């Protein structure tokens, strides 16, 4: 099942306090970037993020989910209604996110 544009718009609105949030559509899903780094994405209308050490520490009870078959598990962000939580969460995990790969 592909994600809906309405759910993407909702998540983007929730993240609107953060400068540098962008996205890219990919095969019916959406990759979310924060200041050029991949944070995670929207898969089947779920907001999933990379399971960095700080992300797991902030959300120790978060479930792990597969964005798509054959992928690595990611953390499911259940608290998408709380803008202040999302702001603090993405700000806290930013430094641990991998640098984008250089295009050759």
N, C-alpha and C positions, 0 to 999 in steps of 0.2 A: 504494500500500500504506500503510495507516495504521500508526502506531507502537503498540507494545504497552504496556499498563499496567506490565508487568514491567520493561521497559527504563526507563520513567519512574521507577519505584520505585528501580531500581539507580542511576540518575543522581542522584536526590534523596538517596539514602543517601551517595553519594560526595561530595555537596556539603553534607552535614549539619553540618560544622564552621563553615560560614558562616551568620551570622545574617541573616535577611531573605530567604531563598530561598523563592519562591512560584512557582506555575505556574497556567496556565489552559488548559483543553482547548479546541481550536479545530479543527473539521473533521477529527477523527481524529488530530490532531497536538497538540503541547504547546508553549506559549510559556513560556519560563523567565524569571523576574524576579529581580533581585538588588537589594534595598533600593529597590524601586519602579521600577527601570529595566529595560527589556527587554535581556537579555544575548544571547538567541538562542532556540533551541528544539530540540525533538526532532522530527525529520522522518524518516520511514521508518527508525526505530530508529537514527538517527545524531544525535549532539550537535553542532549547528552554532551558531557564534557570529558576532556582527557583526564585520566585518573592520576594527576600529579600528587606528590606527597602532601602538599598543602591542601589540595582539594579533598583528599581523603580525610585529612585531619579536621577540616571544617565541616564536612558532611560524613561523619563516620558510619552513619546508619543508611547511607544512600545505597540503593541497589545498583548492581552492575548489569548492563544490558548490551546486547549486540546491536550495533547500528544496522548492520546487514550481514548476511551469511558470509562467513569466512573472514570477518574483521576481528579486531581486538575489542575486548569489552571496554565500555565507557561508563562513567557515572551518570545516573539518571538524576536530573535536577527536578525535584518535586516542588520546590518552593518558588515557582516562577511568578507567583502573584505578589511577592514582596520585593519591590524595586530596590529598597535600601540593602537588603540581603544580597541581591544580584550584583549591585554596585561594589559592595565590600568583597564579595566572593571573587569576582573577576579581577579586581584590583590586587587581591592577595595572591592569586595563582599566576598572574602575568609573568613574573620573573622566571618561573619554572617551565613555562611553555617553551617548546623547542623553537629555535630560529627557523624561519622559512628556508627551504632548500633553494640554493641558487640555480637559476635556469641556465642551461648551457647553450 
